[in-house]
Amino acid sequence: MIKAALAAAAVVAAGAAAFLSTDTRADGAGADPLGEKTGGETTVWATGRQAFSFPAANLTNEERTRFVIGNSFFKRNWVESPASTTARDGLGPHFLARSCAACHMHDGRGEPPPWKRGLSDQDPLALLLRLSVPGTDPYGGPNPHPVYGDQLNTVAVQGVKPEGRVRMRWEPVQGRFADGTRYTLQKPIYQIDQLGYGPMDKDIMVSPRVAPQVIGVGLLEAIPEREILANAAAQAAMLDPIKGQPNRVWDAYAQREMIGRFGWKANVATVAHQTAGAFHGDLGVTSTKFPTETCTPAQKDCLAAPTGAEPGGVEIEDKTLDEVIFYQAVLAPPARRNANDTQVLRGQALFSQAQCAVCHRPSYKTGDGPFPRLTSKAVSGQTIWPYTDLLLHDMGEALADGRPDFKANGRQWKTPPLWGIGLLKDVNGHTRLLHDGRANGVLEAILWHGGEAEEAKQKVLRFSEADRQALVKFVESL
């Protein structure tokens, strides 16, 4: 066991060494030690508003057709039943959005309402509140609230009451760097009111989540499981406090427990489950994997609402759902930018010095995804640069939500991939980061780190202003 852990640590160390090399070709071909081709041969050289919306560069013509079909069902609105269209009806009865793209605008990231001194009445469309009560469900996951289920749905079809409204305010958190420079973070405070079905239980657990960008998810799914386990073994063998753990979750498609890769707590194992689950929970659209409306027994008006399914049927057919899954699985990560810039190279060295690369592991070689018919060979055998270990880490009390999720405890979050982070402003018009969008930019995200990452944050707090700028510029080049 010790030999295996040390070997895994050597693999990570070797990867970090290659990551710091500057030997790369200008055209991005051949060896790619700086990770300019973030997704290997799937990479697209794109910037601007549509940078996250291109198919993998190495798809076949037939696969590009599938991509276009899936894109249509991902981006267009679903409607209430009964309706003249039968291909896109079945929305609700409770829901958060009318399309996948409403939260993942331009295949990018959602954001919370803007900072205000008082409570915001604006419903945060791309931010949802996960709900649970103590205990677990039959699959070992969070135990849904008996009345409000596993998330608060703030919108409903005609004749049905929304479950409630989310209001927010922001509380300032002051701090300073070692050089005396002051900073102010904003901590979100949530309030749920206008509850449609009575009060919440006193032991309710609430966890806010913003919609992440969906680039490269098929490549992440194709990372061999052994690599994720090697990350955990390597960190366990190190002397510092960074000790990541994999989450293990039930997958509706594989019908077995798998290592979690998606979601802010790695609470979903596959793109297929994530997609079908989002149709079900966020749009109220049933499928063969999630065939029951999200109405709970206490929600009588919800249970009585019309659906878009034939008796015993579902609201999105398998073939259509498969195309949406395929679409997301082959969304290409855009190429890295300014990789040879002097300031970027300085920031890259500082990233390693602060031990950021331990959790944000730079590179992998992909294998095959678990469901060949739902993805493409295009994602297999690629050297990719996502900057994540796909493990759970204790991030400290400031970021804790207190809500367990399968093997994740209330202080743990998955290391998010960093590819594309510098294009968020272009794509979505904002730079909100972390699970609830509280951080405005890379540096604020680092300053919220605690727990296992406290030592890394303290190193950054001691950086000079020039070094802080270099670190941010490096991360924004990814």
C-alpha positions as CSV (number, residue, x, y, z in Angstrom):
1,M,0.0,0.0,0.0
2,I,2.8,2.4,0.9
3,K,4.7,1.6,-2.3
4,A,1.5,2.3,-4.3
5,A,1.0,5.6,-2.6
6,L,4.6,6.7,-3.2
7,A,4.4,5.6,-6.8
8,A,1.2,7.7,-7.2
9,A,2.9,10.6,-5.6
10,A,5.8,10.3,-8.0
11,V,3.3,10.4,-10.9
12,V,1.8,13.6,-9.7
13,A,5.3,15.1,-9.1
14,A,6.4,14.1,-12.6
15,G,3.2,15.7,-14.0
16,A,3.9,18.9,-12.1
17,A,7.5,19.0,-13.5
18,A,6.3,18.6,-17.1
19,F,3.7,21.3,-16.3
20,L,6.5,23.8,-15.5
21,S,8.4,23.1,-18.8
22,T,8.5,25.8,-21.4
23,D,9.3,23.6,-24.4
24,T,6.4,23.7,-26.7
25,R,5.7,24.3,-30.4
26,A,4.0,27.5,-31.5
27,D,1.3,25.6,-33.4
28,G,0.4,23.5,-30.4
29,A,1.2,20.3,-32.2
30,G,3.3,17.4,-30.8
31,A,4.3,17.7,-27.2
32,D,2.2,20.2,-25.3
33,P,3.8,20.7,-21.9
34,L,2.1,24.1,-21.4
35,G,-1.3,22.7,-22.0
36,E,-2.3,25.0,-24.9
37,K,-4.4,22.2,-26.4
38,T,-6.5,21.9,-23.3
39,G,-8.6,19.1,-24.7
40,G,-6.0,17.4,-26.9
41,E,-7.3,16.9,-30.4
42,T,-10.8,18.0,-29.3
43,T,-9.5,21.5,-28.6
44,V,-11.0,24.5,-30.4
45,W,-9.1,27.8,-30.8
46,A,-11.9,30.1,-29.8
47,T,-12.6,33.2,-27.8
48,G,-15.6,35.5,-27.4
49,R,-19.2,34.9,-26.5
50,Q,-19.4,31.5,-28.1
51,A,-16.1,30.2,-26.9
52,F,-17.7,27.4,-24.9
53,S,-20.2,26.3,-27.6
54,F,-18.1,24.5,-30.2
55,P,-18.1,20.8,-30.8
56,A,-14.9,18.8,-30.4
57,A,-12.6,19.6,-33.3
58,N,-12.1,15.9,-34.2
59,L,-15.8,14.8,-34.5
60,T,-17.0,13.0,-37.6
61,N,-19.6,14.6,-39.9
62,E,-22.3,12.3,-38.5
63,E,-21.4,13.2,-35.0
64,R,-21.6,16.9,-35.8
65,T,-25.2,16.3,-36.9
66,R,-25.9,14.7,-33.5
67,F,-24.3,17.7,-31.9
68,V,-26.6,20.1,-33.7
69,I,-29.7,18.1,-32.7
70,G,-28.7,17.9,-29.1
71,N,-27.8,21.6,-29.1
72,S,-31.4,22.4,-30.2
73,F,-33.0,20.5,-27.3
74,F,-30.5,22.0,-24.8
75,K,-31.1,25.6,-25.8
76,R,-34.8,25.9,-26.7
77,N,-37.6,26.4,-24.2
78,W,-39.8,23.6,-23.0
79,V,-43.5,24.4,-22.6
80,E,-46.4,23.4,-20.3
81,S,-48.9,20.7,-21.2
82,P,-51.2,20.5,-23.1
83,A,-49.5,22.2,-26.0
84,S,-49.5,22.1,-29.8
85,T,-46.0,20.8,-29.8
86,T,-45.5,17.3,-28.4
87,A,-41.7,17.3,-28.8
88,R,-41.0,19.9,-26.1
89,D,-44.0,19.9,-23.7
90,G,-44.1,18.5,-20.2
91,L,-42.4,21.4,-18.4
92,G,-43.0,21.4,-14.6
93,P,-45.3,21.3,-12.7
94,H,-42.5,22.7,-10.5
95,F,-39.3,23.9,-12.2
96,L,-36.4,26.4,-12.0
97,A,-35.9,27.1,-15.7
98,R,-37.5,26.5,-19.1
99,S,-34.4,25.3,-20.8
100,C,-30.9,23.9,-20.0
101,A,-29.4,27.0,-21.5
102,A,-31.3,29.3,-19.2
103,C,-28.9,28.4,-16.4
104,H,-25.9,27.4,-18.6
105,M,-26.1,30.5,-20.8
106,H,-23.8,30.0,-23.9
107,D,-22.8,26.7,-22.2
108,G,-21.2,28.7,-19.5
109,R,-21.6,29.5,-15.8
110,G,-24.5,31.0,-13.8
111,E,-24.2,33.8,-11.3
112,P,-26.1,34.9,-8.2
113,P,-28.0,38.2,-8.1
114,P,-25.8,41.3,-8.0
115,W,-24.5,42.6,-4.7
116,K,-27.0,44.8,-2.8
117,R,-27.0,46.2,0.7
118,G,-30.5,44.9,1.4
119,L,-32.3,41.7,0.4
120,S,-32.6,41.1,-3.3
121,D,-36.0,40.2,-4.6
122,Q,-34.5,38.9,-7.9
123,D,-34.8,35.2,-8.1
124,P,-31.4,33.8,-8.9
125,L,-32.2,31.8,-12.0
126,A,-28.9,30.0,-12.3
127,L,-28.6,29.4,-8.6
128,L,-30.5,26.6,-6.9
129,L,-30.9,25.6,-3.3
130,R,-30.4,21.9,-2.5
131,L,-32.5,20.7,0.4
132,S,-32.3,17.7,2.7
133,V,-33.0,16.5,6.2
134,P,-30.9,14.2,8.4
135,G,-30.5,10.6,7.1
136,T,-30.0,9.2,3.6
137,D,-32.1,8.1,0.7
138,P,-32.2,4.4,-0.5
139,Y,-29.0,4.9,-2.5
140,G,-27.0,6.5,0.2
141,G,-27.5,10.1,-1.0
142,P,-29.1,13.1,0.8
143,N,-32.5,12.5,2.4
144,P,-35.0,14.8,0.6
145,H,-37.3,17.0,2.6
146,P,-40.7,15.2,2.9
147,V,-42.6,18.2,1.5
148,Y,-40.2,20.2,-0.6
149,G,-38.0,17.4,-2.0
150,D,-34.3,17.7,-2.7
151,Q,-34.3,21.3,-4.1
152,L,-36.4,24.4,-3.9
153,N,-38.3,25.1,-7.2
154,T,-39.2,28.7,-7.4
155,V,-41.4,28.5,-10.5
156,A,-44.6,26.5,-11.4
157,V,-47.1,26.0,-14.2
158,Q,-50.5,27.6,-14.1
159,G,-52.7,26.5,-11.2
160,V,-49.7,25.2,-9.2
161,K,-48.0,27.1,-6.4
162,P,-44.2,27.7,-6.6
163,E,-42.5,26.1,-3.7
164,G,-41.0,29.4,-2.4
165,R,-38.8,32.4,-3.1
166,V,-35.1,32.9,-2.5
167,R,-33.9,36.2,-1.3
168,M,-30.3,37.2,-0.7
169,R,-28.2,39.8,0.9
170,W,-24.4,40.2,1.1
171,E,-22.3,40.6,4.2
172,P,-18.8,42.1,3.9
173,V,-15.8,40.2,5.1
174,Q,-12.7,42.3,5.6
175,G,-9.0,41.2,5.3
176,R,-5.6,42.3,4.3
177,F,-2.5,40.9,2.6
178,A,0.9,40.8,4.3
179,D,1.9,43.9,2.4
180,G,-0.9,45.8,4.1
181,T,-3.3,45.9,1.1
182,R,-6.9,45.6,2.3
183,Y,-9.6,43.5,0.6
184,T,-13.3,43.0,1.1
185,L,-15.1,39.8,0.2
186,Q,-18.9,39.4,0.1
187,K,-20.6,36.5,2.0
188,P,-24.0,35.6,0.7
189,I,-26.9,35.3,3.2
190,Y,-29.9,33.4,2.0
191,Q,-33.6,33.7,3.1
192,I,-36.4,31.5,1.9
193,D,-39.9,33.0,2.1
194,Q,-43.4,32.8,0.4
195,L,-43.3,29.0,1.1
196,G,-46.2,27.4,-0.9
197,Y,-46.7,24.2,1.2
198,G,-46.1,25.2,4.8
199,P,-42.9,25.8,6.9
200,M,-39.6,24.0,6.5
201,D,-38.5,21.5,9.2
202,K,-36.2,23.0,11.8
203,D,-33.5,20.6,10.9
204,I,-33.5,21.5,7.1
205,M,-30.1,21.6,5.5
206,V,-29.7,24.0,2.6
207,S,-26.9,24.2,0.1
208,P,-26.7,26.8,-2.7
209,R,-25.2,25.9,-6.1
210,V,-24.6,27.9,-9.2
211,A,-24.7,26.3,-12.6
212,P,-21.1,25.5,-13.8
213,Q,-19.9,25.7,-17.4
214,V,-20.2,22.4,-19.3
215,I,-17.1,22.4,-21.5
216,G,-15.0,19.3,-21.5
217,V,-17.4,17.2,-19.4
218,G,-17.0,14.2,-21.8
219,L,-13.2,14.4,-21.4
220,L,-13.5,14.4,-17.6
221,E,-15.8,11.4,-17.8
222,A,-13.1,9.6,-19.8
223,I,-10.4,10.1,-17.2
224,P,-9.6,6.5,-15.9
225,E,-10.9,5.8,-12.4
226,R,-7.4,4.6,-11.4
227,E,-6.1,8.2,-12.0
228,I,-8.6,9.7,-9.6
229,L,-7.7,7.0,-7.0
230,A,-4.0,7.7,-7.6
231,N,-4.6,11.4,-6.8
232,A,-6.1,10.4,-3.4
233,A,-3.2,7.9,-2.7
234,A,-0.5,10.5,-3.6
235,Q,-2.1,13.1,-1.3
236,A,-2.4,10.6,1.5
237,A,1.3,9.9,1.3
238,M,2.2,13.6,1.5
239,L,3.0,15.3,4.8
240,D,0.9,18.4,4.3
241,P,-2.8,18.6,5.2
242,I,-4.1,18.2,1.7
243,K,-6.0,14.8,1.8
244,G,-8.5,14.5,-1.0
245,Q,-11.1,11.8,-1.1
246,P,-13.3,10.4,-3.9
247,N,-17.0,10.6,-3.6
248,R,-18.9,7.4,-4.4
249,V,-22.4,7.8,-5.7
250,W,-25.3,5.8,-7.3
251,D,-25.6,6.2,-11.1
252,A,-29.0,5.8,-12.7
253,Y,-27.6,4.7,-16.0
254,A,-24.9,2.3,-14.9
255,Q,-27.2,1.0,-12.1
256,R,-24.2,0.8,-9.7
257,E,-22.1,2.8,-7.4
258,M,-19.4,4.8,-9.2
259,I,-16.8,7.5,-8.4
260,G,-18.4,11.0,-8.5
261,R,-17.0,13.5,-11.0
262,F,-19.7,16.2,-11.6
263,G,-21.5,18.6,-9.4
264,W,-19.9,20.8,-6.8
265,K,-19.6,17.9,-4.3
266,A,-18.8,15.3,-7.0
267,N,-22.3,13.9,-6.3
268,V,-22.9,12.7,-9.9
269,A,-20.8,10.1,-11.7
270,T,-21.7,10.5,-15.4
271,V,-22.8,13.1,-17.9
272,A,-25.8,10.9,-18.7
273,H,-27.1,10.9,-15.1
274,Q,-26.3,14.6,-14.7
275,T,-28.4,15.5,-17.8
276,A,-31.4,13.3,-17.1
277,G,-31.3,14.4,-13.4
278,A,-31.3,18.1,-14.5
279,F,-34.2,17.6,-16.8
280,H,-36.1,16.0,-14.0
281,G,-35.2,18.3,-11.1
282,D,-34.7,21.7,-12.9
283,L,-37.2,21.5,-15.7
284,G,-39.7,18.9,-14.3
285,V,-39.3,16.8,-17.4
286,T,-39.5,13.0,-16.8
287,S,-37.5,10.3,-18.6
288,T,-37.2,6.6,-18.4
289,K,-34.4,7.0,-15.8
290,F,-36.4,9.5,-13.8
291,P,-40.1,8.7,-14.6
292,T,-41.9,10.2,-11.6
293,E,-42.8,13.9,-11.3
294,T,-41.0,15.7,-8.5
295,C,-44.3,16.5,-6.7
296,T,-44.3,15.2,-3.1
297,P,-47.5,13.8,-1.5
298,A,-48.2,17.1,0.3
299,Q,-48.3,19.0,-3.0
300,K,-51.8,18.2,-4.1
301,D,-52.0,20.9,-6.8
302,C,-48.7,19.7,-8.3
303,L,-49.9,16.1,-8.4
304,A,-53.1,17.1,-10.2
305,A,-51.3,19.2,-12.9
306,P,-51.4,17.9,-16.6
307,T,-48.1,16.4,-18.0
308,G,-46.7,15.9,-21.4
309,A,-46.6,12.1,-21.2
310,E,-49.0,9.5,-22.3
311,P,-50.3,7.3,-19.4
312,G,-47.4,5.4,-18.1
313,G,-45.0,7.3,-20.4
314,V,-42.4,10.0,-20.1
315,E,-41.9,13.6,-21.3
316,I,-38.6,13.2,-23.1
317,E,-37.9,10.2,-25.2
318,D,-34.7,8.3,-24.8
319,K,-33.5,9.1,-28.3
320,T,-33.9,12.9,-27.7
321,L,-32.3,12.7,-24.3
322,D,-29.4,10.7,-25.7
323,E,-28.7,13.6,-28.2
324,V,-28.6,16.2,-25.4
325,I,-26.2,14.0,-23.4
326,F,-24.0,13.6,-26.5
327,Y,-24.1,17.3,-27.2
328,Q,-22.7,18.1,-23.7
329,A,-20.2,15.2,-23.8
330,V,-18.5,16.6,-26.9
331,L,-18.5,20.3,-26.1
332,A,-14.9,21.3,-26.6
333,P,-12.7,23.2,-24.1
334,P,-11.1,26.2,-25.8
335,A,-7.4,26.4,-26.2
336,R,-5.2,28.1,-23.6
337,R,-4.1,31.6,-24.3
338,N,-0.8,33.6,-23.7
339,A,1.0,30.5,-22.5
340,N,4.5,32.0,-23.2
341,D,3.8,35.4,-21.7
342,T,6.5,36.3,-19.2
343,Q,4.0,37.2,-16.5
344,V,2.0,34.1,-17.1
345,L,5.1,31.9,-16.8
346,R,5.9,33.7,-13.5
347,G,2.3,33.0,-12.3
348,Q,2.6,29.4,-13.3
349,A,5.7,28.9,-11.1
350,L,3.8,30.6,-8.2
351,F,0.8,28.4,-8.7
352,S,3.1,25.4,-8.1
353,Q,4.9,27.1,-5.3
354,A,1.7,27.7,-3.4
355,Q,0.8,24.0,-3.9
356,C,-2.3,24.9,-6.0
357,A,-1.3,22.2,-8.5
358,V,-1.7,19.4,-5.8
359,C,-5.5,19.7,-5.9
360,H,-5.7,21.3,-9.4
361,R,-3.7,18.5,-11.1
362,P,-2.9,19.9,-14.5
363,S,-3.0,16.9,-16.9
364,Y,-4.3,13.5,-17.7
365,K,-4.5,10.9,-20.5
366,T,-8.1,10.0,-21.2
367,G,-9.4,6.4,-21.7
368,D,-13.0,5.5,-22.8
369,G,-16.2,6.8,-21.3
370,P,-18.6,4.4,-19.6
371,F,-21.3,4.7,-22.3
372,P,-19.9,4.6,-25.8
373,R,-23.3,5.3,-27.5
374,L,-23.7,8.5,-25.5
375,T,-20.3,9.9,-26.3
376,S,-17.6,9.8,-29.0
377,K,-14.2,8.1,-29.6
378,A,-13.1,11.7,-30.0
379,V,-12.7,12.1,-26.3
380,S,-10.6,8.9,-25.9
381,G,-6.8,8.8,-25.8
382,Q,-6.4,12.6,-25.4
383,T,-3.9,14.4,-23.3
384,I,-6.0,17.0,-21.5
385,W,-5.3,19.9,-19.1
386,P,-8.3,20.4,-16.9
387,Y,-6.5,21.3,-13.6
388,T,-8.5,19.2,-11.1
389,D,-8.0,16.1,-9.1
390,L,-11.8,15.4,-9.0
391,L,-11.5,14.8,-5.3
392,L,-13.4,16.2,-2.3
393,H,-11.5,18.5,0.1
394,D,-12.3,20.1,3.4
395,M,-12.4,23.8,2.4
396,G,-12.9,25.2,5.9
397,E,-15.8,26.6,7.9
398,A,-16.2,29.8,5.8
399,L,-17.3,27.7,2.7
400,A,-19.1,24.9,4.6
401,D,-22.7,24.2,3.8
402,G,-23.2,21.7,6.6
403,R,-25.0,19.3,4.2
404,P,-23.7,15.8,3.5
405,D,-24.0,14.5,-0.1
406,F,-23.2,10.7,-0.4
407,K,-19.6,10.4,1.0
408,A,-19.0,14.2,1.0
409,N,-19.4,15.9,4.4
410,G,-20.7,19.4,5.1
411,R,-17.2,21.0,4.7
412,Q,-16.1,19.2,1.6
413,W,-16.2,20.4,-2.1
414,K,-14.9,18.9,-5.3
415,T,-11.9,20.6,-6.9
416,P,-13.4,22.3,-9.9
417,P,-11.6,22.2,-13.3
418,L,-9.9,25.5,-14.2
419,W,-9.9,25.3,-18.0
420,G,-11.7,28.1,-19.7
421,I,-11.8,30.2,-16.5
422,G,-10.3,33.2,-18.2
423,L,-13.0,33.3,-20.8
424,L,-16.0,33.6,-18.4
425,K,-16.1,37.3,-18.8
426,D,-16.3,37.0,-22.6
427,V,-18.9,34.2,-22.5
428,N,-21.1,35.2,-19.5
429,G,-20.3,38.8,-18.8
430,H,-19.1,38.1,-15.2
431,T,-16.3,36.4,-13.2
432,R,-18.3,34.9,-10.4
433,L,-16.6,31.7,-9.0
434,L,-17.0,29.0,-6.3
435,H,-20.0,26.9,-5.7
436,D,-22.4,29.8,-5.0
437,G,-20.7,32.5,-7.1
438,R,-19.6,34.5,-4.0
439,A,-16.1,35.1,-5.3
440,N,-15.7,37.9,-7.9
441,G,-12.6,36.6,-9.7
442,V,-9.7,34.3,-9.2
443,L,-8.1,36.1,-6.3
444,E,-11.3,36.3,-4.3
445,A,-11.8,32.6,-4.8
446,I,-8.4,31.9,-3.4
447,L,-9.1,34.1,-0.4
448,W,-12.2,32.1,0.5
449,H,-10.0,28.9,0.7
450,G,-9.6,27.3,4.1
451,G,-9.3,23.9,5.7
452,E,-6.9,21.8,3.7
453,A,-6.2,24.8,1.5
454,E,-5.5,27.2,4.4
455,E,-1.7,26.9,4.0
456,A,-1.9,27.6,0.3
457,K,-4.0,30.7,0.9
458,Q,-1.5,31.9,3.5
459,K,1.2,31.7,1.0
460,V,-0.8,33.8,-1.5
461,L,-1.5,36.3,1.3
462,R,2.3,36.8,1.6
463,F,2.8,37.3,-2.2
464,S,3.6,40.8,-3.4
465,E,1.1,42.7,-5.5
466,A,3.1,41.9,-8.6
467,D,3.1,38.2,-7.8
468,R,-0.6,38.2,-7.1
469,Q,-1.3,39.7,-10.5
470,A,1.0,37.1,-12.1
471,L,-0.8,34.3,-10.4
472,V,-4.2,35.5,-11.5
473,K,-2.9,36.1,-15.1
474,F,-1.7,32.5,-15.2
475,V,-5.0,31.0,-14.0
476,E,-6.9,33.3,-16.5
477,S,-4.7,31.9,-19.3
478,L,-6.1,28.4,-18.8
